[in-house]
């Protein structure tokens, strides 16, 4: 008998399904085909490194969801989803990376058998995991069905976290703190970057008491000196050097839930311009946290952050945050709300964000960030509890 270790209660999964069905009805679709692995997990519990092949979840208005994927991955499906085994179906391996056939042909036949051959089917058009070829084949195989773009429909249902989800994010945050504590202790001039990254992964995967570590959706990012102007550089084998700032963008992960956390470390004596930037950034962070209240808008956080930066002569062109929670590579954001001046989304209790006002100038960079929870009353809560500053080893 297969033992399942479901991460959430049945009531929690039913809550998610009910929200999604209401959104389906509002969108005017009869069924959804969900390919985003984060949304698949959120709806069903499915968890496996199989998102490099075609797979997805079919959401129906009046029956349990169906997980569909490669035959060998169906074995993982029956071990991780909350539905009964008959709601997990697989396609033959000769569909995989074939030039003669396509997995969507199998999916289309399954959908015909479900009576969806003339249905209005929602698909996630702007998604890493749903290819142009997949869409073309579905259209060809289901000529009487109509397809509607429902990109982010499920993502928006995930915006307000349940208490069960928040418990997982808190565990991820404890792992994030452990990672940052470890790297601040270990980084010294002459230490190769890859050695520090190895320790970051070790701390992250070992986790903390009561929380084992999962793999994060983004690898550690840690550019130094002038390279810190580029926010998404990873690492190499070069040594950390005196006279350089390095920002570390990391996240602990517990059962696919993240709590991103960034701190900057300067080796040596920081130049005055960097100290001035740190002061303005921390002031902006504090202002933004104060503005991150239920009933305020996403843009209120961005505008509160911007004021002290502008007074210091610092112009940032990027958004300063995004929703976080459950995610798979290549991104730990939820791809809905953006903390920026144009986004007037009203903040609700239970929303969680990476408040991420990184500074990436022409030849330097600085990151001091917080993962936050919008509360019923008062300013946002930070999931991690470490000094909000640039650390210096002189």
KEVO-900393 format. One record per atom (N, C-alpha, C): y, x, z. Coordinates in steps of 0.02 Angstrom, whole numbers, plus 50000, padded with zeros to 5 digits. Example, Ala and Ser with C-alpha at 12.3 -4.5 7.8 and 13.67 -1.06 7.14 Angstrom:
BEGIN
497165066050390/497755061550390/498355066050390/498885064250354/499475068450357/500025064550394/
//
This chain:
BEGIN
499405004350000/500005000050000/500635004450000/501125002649959/501735006549954/502205004850011/502435010050046/502905008950100/503615009650073/504025004550084/504725004750062/505175006150121/505675010350110/506175011750160/506845009450133/506955002950134/507565000150105/508165002050148/508715003950116/509295006250155/509675000550189/509604994450163/510004988950189/509574982750202/509854978250241/509504972050258/509464967450198/509014962750200/508954957750147/509604953750142/509904952250199/510534948450198/511084952250162/511094958850169/511594962850134/511494962750059/510874963450037/510744963149965/510904956149937/510754950949974/510914944149951/511664943049948/512034945949995/512764945449993/513034948449928/512764954249909/512994957549849/512824953549786/512224950749785/512004946849727/512424940549720/512584937349776/512994931249774/513694932749747/513994938149771/514654940149746/514644941349671/514124944849649/514064946549578/513974940249536/513574935549560/513464929349522/514114925349516/514504925249569/515154921749565/515594925049512/515584931749510/515984935349460/515724934049389/515064933549383/514764931849318/515014925049294/514994920249338/515214913549320/515944913449299/516354917149336/517064917449319/517174920849252/516744925649235/516804929149171/516504925349113/516134919949128/515844915849075/515244918949041/514824922649079/514224925649050/513604922649082/513064922649043/512434919849067/511994925049102/512084931349085/511684936749113/512084943249108/511914947949152/512204954549149/511664959649134/511834964749096/511404970649090/511814976549117/511624978849176/512004983849214/511674990649208/512054995549181/511775002149170/512045007449217/512615006249248/512885011149295/512395012049353/512145018249365/511645019149418/511895017049487/512555017849499/512825015749564/512775008249572/512925004649518/512874997349521/512154995049524/511704998549490/510994996949495/510764997549568/510955003149600/510755004249669/511054998949714/511694997549705/512044992849748/511724985949745/511504983949686/511204977349677/510474977049699/510094982549688/509364982149697/509074987249746/509444992749759/509174998249799/508855003649757/508805002749690/508465007849650/508795014649657/508375019749669/508625026549680/508145031549651/508365034749597/507965039949567/508375043849517/508175050149504/508535054249455/508245052749385/508385046749362/508115044649297/508665041949252/509295042949271/509845040149233/509985044049168/509575049049154/509655052549090/509285049049033/508905043849050/508595039648999/508865032549008/508735028248959/509005021448962/508645017449016/509035014149058/508775009849110/509335005149131/509155000049168/509664995449190/509384989749231/509844985549255/509664979649294/509914973449258/509474968649250/509654962149221/509794957349278/510404954749280/510594950049333/510634943149302/510264938449332/510214931549308/510534926849359/510754920949339/511084916449386/510604912949434/509964912649417/509514908349456/508834911549471/508804918149467/508174921649482/508354928649506/507884931849541/508014938549566/508144943349508/508534948549520/508664953449467/508014956849444/508054959649384/507504963449355/507734970649343/507354975349370/507494982349353/507054984149293/507374987049241/507034988949179/507164996249165/506644999949149/506725007049133/506085009949106/506065016449103/505495020149078/504875018749121/504285018449090/503685016649127/503585020949189/503655027649180/503525031949238/504035030949293/504645028649274/505145027349325/505065020549358/504675016249326/504505009949360/504125011249424/503765016849427/503425018649490/503935019749546/504515022649528/505045023249577/505375016649592/505385012349542/505685005749553/505325001749606/504675001449601/504304997349650/504345000349720/504535006649724/504585009949790/505285009449820/505785007649780/506465007749807/506845001249802/506654996449760/507034990349754/506794985149804/507234980349820/507054975249869/506644969649836/506654969149769/506304963649736/505544964849737/505174959649720/504444960349715/504264964449654/503654967049653/503444971749601/503504968849530/503404962349524/503434959349458/504134959249428/504644960949469/505334961249445/505514968349423/505014972649418/505114979449393/504704980149329/505024981749273/504664982149210/504844988749175/504354991449139/504454997849106/504314997649032/504615002348996/504485003048924/504075009348911/503715009448856/503255014848840/503635021448828/503295026948841/503615033448837/503785035548766/503465032348716/503635034348647/504325031848625/504665027848668/505355025948655/505835031448675/505625036048718/506075040948748/506275046148697/506915046948685/507195052048640/506825052048573/506715046148547/506385045348483/506895044048428/506755046548368/507175044948310/506905039048271/506315036448291/505995031048255/506075024248290/506195024348354/506265018048391/506765019248447/506985013948479/507495014448532/507305009948590/507415012148653/507245007948710/507565001048709/508145000448677/508464993948675/508064988848634/507634991248591/507194986648556/506714983348606/506464987248652/506034984548704/506424979648748/507024981648767/507434977248810/507574970648774/507724970948710/507874964848673/507274960048673/506674962848663/506074958648665/505984955448734/506114959248786/506064956548854/506574950848863/507174951948839/507684946848847/507524940448808/507224941348749/507004935448712/506494931448753/506044935048785/505544931748827/505844928148887/506444930148907/506784926948963/507234921248939/507224919948874/507644914648847/508374916648838/508494923248831/509174925648825/509364927348753/508964925148705/509084927148635/509724923948607/509974918648638/510604915648617/511124915648673/511004919748723/511424919648783/512064923648773/512524922648821/513124926848826/512954932248877/512894938448853/512654943948894/513224948848907/513334950348970/513844955248989/513564962248992/513904967048962/513694974048962/514284978348982/514124984149012/514644988849036/514814993548978/515294991548937/515444995248876/515725002248890/516165002848939/516485009248953/516145012449014/515535014849001/515125017549055/514765023749029/514695028649072/514375034949052/513665033749025/513335028549046/512615027849037/512425022648984/512925019848950/512775014748899/513075017348834/512635019548789/512865023048729/513055018148673/513435020848624/513605016948565/512975014748528/512475019148526/511845017348492/511495011748529/511495011948595/511185006648633/511494999848617/512154999748614/512494993448599/512334991048529/512334995648481/512194993748412/511494990948404/511004994048437/510314991648433/510244984748465/510544983748523/510514977248555/510814971848510/511374973248479/511674968348434/511214966748375/510904972048348/510464970948291/509844967048310/509564968348369/508944965148391/509054958148420/509664956748442/509824950148469/510424947248431/510324945648367/510884943648324/511204937048344/510834932848380/511094926248399/511404926248469/511334931848504/511664932548569/512374934948559/512794933748608/513474936448607/513554941248665/513914946648654/513994951848704/514714952248726/514794952848791/515474953048820/515534959248864/516114962448859/516234968448899/516364966448972/515934968649017/516024967349088/516074973949126/516354978949093/516464985349127/516824984249194/516544987049247/516834986949315/516774980149349/516444975249318/516364968749352/516004969649419/515444973349418/515084974549480/515464979349525/515784984349495/516174989149535/516684985649579/517014980549552/517514977049591/517204973149649/516584971049642/516254967549697/516104972349755/516104978749740/515954983849790/516554986149829/517154983549812/517774986249839/517824985849915/517624980149943/517644979250016/516954980650044/516924985550088/516274987850114/516054983650174/515404982550178/515104979150235/515044984050293/514894981450352/514794985750410/514204990450399/513694988050363/513114992350349/513324998250305/513744996950256/513975002250212/514425007150249/514865004550291/515315008850328/514935013650374/514385011350401/513975015750443/513715021650403/513545020550340/513305026050297/513875030850280/514465028150266/515045032450250/515215036750310/515165034050371/515305038050430/514805043750437/514185042550419/513695048050421/513865053350368/514065051050310/514265055850258/514865059950282/515325056650317/515925060150342/515735065550393/515245064150435/515025069150483/514745075250447/514405074150392/514145079650352/514725083450319/515225079850295/515815083050265/516145087650316/516215085350377/516515089550429/516105095850441/515455095150442/515025100950451/515115106050395/515165103550333/515245107950276/515905111750281/516455108250296/517105111450300/517125116450359/516855114550415/516835119250472/516475125650452/515925124950417/515525130750398/515885135250349/516195132450299/516525136650249/517145140050278/517515136650322/518095139750353/517885145750396/517305145250427/517055150750468/516815156550425/516505155150368/516155160350330/516585163950278/517085160550251/517465163550196/517895169350221/517795175050190/518185181150204/518285184850139/518795189150135/518865193450075/518235197550064/518015197850001/517415201649985/516775197749984/516795191450007/516195187250006/516155183849938/515595184349902/515545181149837/515555173449843/515875170249796/515935163049798/515265159549798/514795161949757/514155158549754/513785158649820/513915163849861/513605164049927/513865158449971/514505157149967/514795151650007/514545144949982/514495144149916/514245137849888/513525136649910/513125141949914/512435141149938/512435138350009/512895140650051/512935138150120/513205130950121/513665129450075/513915122550071/513335117750057/512925119650008/512355115349992/511855115050050/511745120650083/511275120550139/511525115950195/512175116650213/512445112250265/512415104950243/512585103750179/512595096850155/511915093550153/511405097250133/510735094350128/510395093950196/510525098750238/510245098350306/510545092550345/511175091150332/511485085450365/511645086750437/511705081450475/511855081750546/511345077450584/511365077750648/510905073850688/510955066450668/510385063650649/510365056550631/510555055150559/510705060350520/510895059150450/510685065050407/510155064150368/509955069350321/510445069250262/510505074750227/510975075250173/510675073750105/511015069750066/510835068249997/511245072749951/511075072949886/511475076949840/512125073249823/512695076749822/513315073349806/513395072149732/513815067449715/513925065649645/514335070749607/514715074949643/515095080449613/514915086849651/514835092349614/514675098649646/515305101449680/515235106249725/515835109149758/516315112049707/516955110749718/517495113349677/517905118049720/518025124249698/518355129149741/518715134649702/519205132749660/519585137849625/520085141349671/520235147549655/520675151749697/521265154249657/521805155949694/522385159049663/522675154849608/522815157949551/523105154249494/522615149249465/521965150549474/521465145849449/521495139149485/521805138949545/521855132649582/522335127749549/522665129949495/523055125349455/522605120549416/521965122349410/521465118249373/521015114749424/521065108149431/520735104749487/519985104449484/519675105549425/518965104149420/518545110349402/518775116149422/518375122149414/517865122549471/517285125249456/516755125549507/516745132349541/516275136749524/516245143249556/515935148349510/515995154649529/515655160149494/515455165249548/515315171349527/515075176349574/515615180949600/516245179549582/516785183849605/516895183249680/517175188449709/517315188549781/517955184649797/517965181749856/518605179249882/519065185149894/519715184249880/520185189849884/520765188249931/521005193449964/521595192750006/522195191149962/522645186949990/523245185049953/523145179049909/522585175549915/522455169749874/522295163649917/522515157849892/522315151449921/521725148649881/521245145749916/520685142349884/520655135249912/520635130349869/520495123649896/519755122149886/519475118549934/518775116749933/518735109149931/518465106549876/518365099349869/517625097949874/517425094749928/516715093649942/516615086549967/515995084549972/515835078250006/515135078550035/515075076350096/514425074750122/514175068450088/513515067650087/513225061750055/512625059550096/512615053050112/512045050150148/511825043850112/511205043950087/510925038350051/511405035849997/511675040649960/512125039649902/512835037849922/513005037349986/513685035850008/514055042350023/514685042650003/515085048750005/515695047950050/515945053750074/516585054150109/516925060550087/517235060650028/517545066750003/518075069450051/518145076050052/518575079250102/518785085950073/519435087350072/519695093550043/520145097150093/520055103550098/520505107850136/520625114250097/521195117450110/521385123650077/521385129250128/521145135050107/521125141050149/521505146750114/521965149850150/522325155650124/522085161850161/521905166950124/521695173350153/522295178150151/522545179750210/523135184050214/523745180250237/524345182550217/524965179350237/525215174950180/525265168450190/525465163950135/526195165050116/526355164450052/527055164650031/527435158450055/528085159050060/528485153550087/528435147250044/528395148049977/528375141949935/527745137849950/527195141249968/526585137649983/526635134150051/526965137450099/527075134250164/527535128250158/528035128750114/528485123050103/528095117250070/527665119050022/527265113849990/526785110550039/526485114550082/526035111850134/526405106850178/527005108650200/527395104250244/527545097550210/527755097850147/527915091750111/527295087550098/526745090950083/526125087250069/525865083750131/525875087250188/525635084150250/526085078250270/526735079050261/527195073450275/527035067550230/526905068950166/526735063650121/526075060250139/525595064250159/524955061450182/525055056750241/525455059050290/525575054850349/525925048350329/526405048850285/526755042850261/526275038150225/525845041150184/525375037050146/524875033550191/524635037050242/524165033950290/524505028150326/525145028950341/525515023550375/525585017550329/525665018750264/525735013250216/525075010150196/524525013350213/523855010950193/523625005450241/523944999650235/523804994050279/523594987950238/523174983950268/522984977650236/523604973550221/523644970850160/524214967050138/524704971050098/524734977650109/525124981950065/524754982949999/525074986449953/524774987549888/524574994849878/524154995949829/523945002849814/524555007149798/525035004449762/525635008349745/526055010149805/526015006349859/526395007949918/526175014649948/525525016049945/525275022449969/525555028049925/525515027149860/525745032349813/526495033549822/526885028349830/527605029149836/527785032449902/527415030949956/527555034150020/527405041550017/526875043349982/526715050449973/527245054049933/527505050749881/527935054049832/528605056149862/528875052249909/529555053549933/529655060649960/529255062950008/529375069850034/529225075249982/528755073949937/528615078749884/529215079449838/529515073849820/530095074049776/530685077649809/530765076549874/531305080049910/531195087549909/530555089549907/530395096749905/530385099449835/530545095249786/530565097449717/529885097949684/529395094349711/528705094549685/528575088149646/528405088749583/528245082949541/527495082949527/527175077449544/526465076749526/526405071049475/525995072249425/525915067249373/525285063249380/524865064649429/524215061549434/524205056149488/523715051649483/523615046949538/523435050849601/523465047649659/523345051149721/522745048249759/522315044649726/521725042249760/521355036949721/520765035349746/520305030749712/519795028249762/519465022649748/518965019949795/518335024349796/518015024549853/517405028349862/516865024149896/516265026449892/515695023249925/515055026049896/514665021649866/514025023449837/514135026149767/513825031949752/513915034449684/513385039549665/513335040449599/512895045349567/513315049949523/513045055749504/513405060049457/513585056049393/514155057549363/514575063449375/515195062149418/515235056649455/515865054949488/515715051349553/516095052949606/515995049249669/516525043749679/516945042649629/517405036949632/517085030649606/517395024949622/517115018449601/517435015749537/517955018949511/518245017349446/518535010249443/518915008549495/519275002049495/520005003249512/520185002949575/520875003749598/521075011149592/521705012249575/521995018949577/522605018949623/522645023849667/523245024549708/523775027949665/524185023849633/524725026449591/525275021149586/525855023149562/526455018949565/526375012349527/525935012049476/525885006049435/525375001049462/524955003049510/524404998749531/524614994349590/524654987949579/524884983349631/524314979549664/523714982249660/523144979149695/523284978649769/523174972849797/523294971849869/522714974749909/522884978549960/522374981750002/522064976650049/521404977050056/521044972450100/520654976350153/520564973450212/520154976850262/519454978350236/519214984250249/518554986150225/518564990150161/519134990650128/519184995050069/519195002350092/518895006550052/518845013650069/519085017750009/519475022950024/519775027149971/519715034449988/519705038649937/519865045649945/520615046249930/521005047149983/521735048249976/521815055549957/521935056749893/521825063349863/522455065849827/522975067849865/523595070049833/523595077549818/523135079749777/523115086849761/523735089149723/523935095249736/524495098249700/524205103549653/524305102649588/524065107349539/524655109349495/524955114949512/525545117249477/525345122049421/525825125449392/525665129649334/525235135649352/525325138449412/524935144349431/524715144449504/524695138549535/524425137949603/524205130849616/523815129949668/523575123349686/523475122749761/523485116549785/523415115149857/523115108249865/522585107749904/522275101249918/522185100349993/522445094850018/522315092550087/522225085050081/521625082550093/521485075550077/521115072150134/521075065650131/520715061650181/520345055950146/519745054550169/519405048250152/519595043250205/519795037250183/520115032550229/519805025550224/519895021850278/519675014850283/520275010450297/520365005350256/520885000350270/520624995750326/521014995150379/520804991450438/521114984450440/520874980350485/521154973650494/521894973950513/522054978750557/522744979550580/522914986950582/523544988450569/523784995250578/523624999850520/523825006150527/523715011050473/522975012450461/522845015750406/522155017350388/521835021950439/521175021350444/520765025950484/520515031550439/520535037650462/520235043150424/519515044050447/519065044850399/518355045550417/518215052350448/518565057450425/518475064150453/519035065750503/518885070250548/519365071950601/519435079450606/519835082250562/519975089450562/520725090350550/521015096050574/521735097050566/521965096050494/522515092550487/522795091050421/523285096550404/523035102050378/523455107850365/523105112550316/523485117650293/523185123250257/522955128250309/522335130050307/522065134950354/522225142050330/522355146450377/522555153250360/522125158150400/521855163050363/521505168750394/521905174950376/522315177350424/522765183050410/522465189350440/
//
